[in-house]
Each structure stands twice: as structure tokens, then as C-alpha cells.
Amino acid sequence: MKLFVGLGNPGPKYAGNRHNIGFMALDRIAADHGFSPWRKAHHGLVAEGRLGGEKVVLLKPETFMNLSGQSVQSALAFWKLPLADVTVFHDELDLAPGKLRLKQGGGHAGHNGLRSIHGHLGEGYARVRLGIGHPGHKDAVAHYVLHDFSKADQDWLEDLLRGISEGAPALADGDGQKFMNAVSLRTAPPRSSTTKEKAETPVPDAVAPAREDTRSPMQKLLDRFR
């Protein structure tokens, strides 16, 4: 059994925020793979289902971002899971919009949700880092992450969420590379193998060879004075 955790803030006020992309990822997985309806449990919302041959629990903490560790700790204790069976989906400022990276363990890089999980459980869980881009200055970060994705973001966001959902069975099965490949097929599809034919270099018309002059010397002289 695996526990997938999406990070975000609860309530409709925050639903479309960049900070809530972790919630969005889990919502897409639940909808596409026929998970149970969301129910309240472990200081959050829980849905259960299967991804491939693996039972998976989806958890969206409702403790607000900076207390996410309380919810994850409660779920982990209830299902008696090791921390290595937890994968956390979260927004990542240091990745360009639409980019995704899979990481096992490591620091929290100042992310409040990860910081809380670190404090309660340690760092030995997997993370799916979902790129949202950076506003350019650290003083603008709070405003940036707590505002909705723009209309211009919708295409890449849809591609990213669709790829995550399609690759989710591989992720649950422990095949990180297959998961990443599924996402890549949506966010950076390969170019068509058929290339445009190269334009042929124009070939100048062939010059007709000069005809042999068969005139006699006398005829040539006469022709010059005509």
C-alpha cells in the first residue's frame, strides 16, 4: 500500500492557487482512476483506490500548509506504513512552469509544507516537485504562490496534470522512470519523425553547346560585311 499526499491549503478561497497544485494532482488522479469519494480523516480528506496492482490512499491535509505534518503523521500511524511508502506532491518555485522532478529524501528548501513533514516524520519520503516558476524576487513569493494560476497557465497545467494521472500507476509500482516518461509525453511530446523535405537547390538551365562553325574563310569574310 502507498500513501500519496498532495500539499495545499483547504477551502474554495485557495483552490486555484499555485500553492495548491499538489491538491490538483491528487484530484486528477482520483477522478481518472475511479477512487472512492473524498471523506474526512486524519486532519484532511482521504480517497482510496487502486493504481495498477497497488492499493493507494490519497491524502489532502486540511491543516493549512505549515501544519501538513500533523495530517501525514496521523495517516501513517493509522495504516502502519513506513515513511518510504509516502510520496508528497508539492509546488516548486525553482522549476519552470510545467516541469516535474521526482526526488527521494533531501531537504525541504524552505517549503512550509515539507518543513512540517520533516519536523514530524523526517526526510525519508519521496517528492514529486511540480514546477510553478519563480516571480523573480523573494519578496514577491508569498503573493505569487497564494494567487491563482493565470489563463495563460491553463494549457501547460492541464498537460502536466494529465501526465501525472497517466503515470500514476507506474509511480505507485515504484517505477519512477516510467512515471517521468508518461509525464514527459504530455508536457514535451516528441517531434514528428517526418521532417519537411529540404528545398532542392535550383539548378540553372543547361547551356546548349555552341554549334560548330562550318563556313569557309571566304564565307565568314562575306558575312562580316553584310
MOCORVEN-V730002 format. One record per backbone hydrogen bond with DSSP energy under -1.0 kcal/mol. NH is the residue of the N-H (numbers start at 0). CO is the residue of the C=O. E is the energy in kcal/mol with one decimal. If there is no record, write none. Layout:
nh->(NH/NH)
co->(CO/CO)
e->(E/E)
This chain:
nh->(1/2/3/4/5/6/13/16/17/18/19/20/23/24/25/26/27/28/29/30/31/32/34/35/38/40/44/45/46/48/50/53/55/56/57/58/59/61/66/67/69/71/72/73/74/75/76/77/78/80/84/85/86/87/88/89/91/94/97/98/100/102/104/110/114/115/116/117/118/119/120/121/124/125/126/127/128/129/130/131/132/139/140/143/144/145/146/148/152/153/156/157/158/159/160/161/162/163/164/165/166/170/171/172/173/174/175/178/179/180/181/182/183/184/185/186/187/219/220/221/222/223/225)
co->(54/84/56/86/58/88/10/13/146/144/16/17/19/20/21/22/23/24/25/26/27/28/29/47/45/43/59/38/57/55/53/50/48/1/46/3/44/42/63/64/66/67/68/69/70/71/72/73/74/75/81/82/2/125/4/127/129/91/130/95/128/126/124/107/110/111/112/113/114/115/116/117/122/85/102/87/100/89/98/91/94/136/137/139/140/141/143/15/149/150/152/153/154/155/156/157/158/159/160/161/162/166/167/168/170/169/173/174/175/176/177/178/179/180/182/182/183/215/216/217/218/219/222)
e->(-2.1/-2.4/-2.8/-3.2/-2.5/-2.3/-1.3/-2.2/-2.0/-2.4/-1.3/-1.5/-2.0/-2.1/-1.6/-2.5/-2.1/-2.0/-2.8/-2.2/-2.4/-2.0/-2.0/-2.9/-2.2/-2.4/-2.2/-3.1/-1.8/-1.9/-2.7/-1.9/-2.7/-2.7/-3.2/-2.6/-2.7/-2.9/-2.1/-1.7/-1.6/-1.9/-2.5/-1.9/-2.2/-2.5/-2.2/-2.0/-2.2/-1.8/-1.9/-1.7/-2.5/-2.8/-3.5/-2.1/-2.4/-1.1/-1.8/-2.3/-1.8/-2.6/-2.6/-2.4/-2.8/-1.8/-1.8/-3.0/-2.1/-1.6/-3.0/-1.3/-1.0/-2.5/-3.4/-3.1/-3.1/-2.9/-3.1/-2.0/-2.3/-1.8/-1.1/-2.1/-2.8/-1.6/-1.2/-1.8/-1.2/-1.1/-2.4/-2.3/-2.1/-2.4/-2.5/-2.3/-2.3/-2.3/-2.1/-2.3/-2.1/-1.9/-2.6/-1.5/-1.3/-2.7/-1.2/-1.8/-2.5/-2.3/-2.1/-2.0/-2.6/-2.0/-1.1/-2.5/-2.9/-2.4/-2.0/-2.3/-2.5/-1.3/-1.1)
